[in-house]
């Protein structure tokens, strides 16, 4: 996958699920990262990232 495919996939996942309620995520200059929230809708999230996608 390239960066555009990753962004499109995340957007589709956002539309079909409650992704923002359970996870916090973002993009760096060459990667996508995601962390799990402590609980649904919580501002706090777990310290370790679930995964990083480099592109």
matplotlib code that plots the C-alpha trace (Angstrom):
import matplotlib.pyplot as plt

x = [0.0, 1.1, 0.2, -3.0, -4.3, -3.6, -5.5, -8.4, -8.6, -8.6, -11.3, -13.5, -13.0, -13.9, -17.2, -18.2, -17.1, -16.6, -12.8, -12.4, -14.2, -11.7, -8.4, -6.3, -4.2, -2.4, 0.1, 3.8, 5.7, 6.3, 4.1, 0.6, 0.4, -2.5, -2.9, -5.8, -7.8, -8.1, -11.9, -14.4, -14.3, -11.5, -9.0, -6.3, -4.8, -2.3, 1.3, 2.5, 1.4, -0.5, 1.2, 3.0, 2.6, 5.6, 5.3]
y = [0.0, 3.5, 6.6, 7.4, 3.8, 3.9, 7.2, 6.0, 2.8, 4.7, 7.0, 4.1, 2.4, 5.7, 5.8, 2.2, 1.8, 3.8, 4.0, 7.4, 6.1, 3.3, 4.5, 7.6, 7.8, 10.1, 10.6, 11.5, 12.6, 9.0, 6.9, 6.2, 5.3, 4.1, 3.7, 2.1, 4.3, 3.2, 3.0, 4.0, 7.7, 8.3, 11.0, 8.8, 6.1, 3.2, 4.2, 1.6, 1.9, -1.0, -0.6, 1.8, 1.7, 3.2, 4.6]
z = [0.0, -0.6, 1.6, -0.4, 0.0, 3.8, 4.1, 2.1, 4.1, 7.4, 6.1, 5.1, 8.4, 10.2, 8.2, 8.9, 12.6, 15.8, 15.1, 16.9, 20.0, 20.6, 19.0, 18.6, 15.5, 13.2, 10.4, 10.5, 7.4, 6.4, 8.6, 10.1, 13.8, 16.1, 19.8, 21.7, 24.1, 27.8, 27.4, 24.8, 24.2, 26.8, 26.2, 27.7, 25.6, 26.1, 26.0, 23.5, 19.8, 18.3, 15.0, 12.7, 8.9, 7.1, 3.6]

ax = plt.figure().add_subplot(projection="3d")
ax.plot(x, y, z, "-o")
ax.set_aspect("equal")
plt.show()
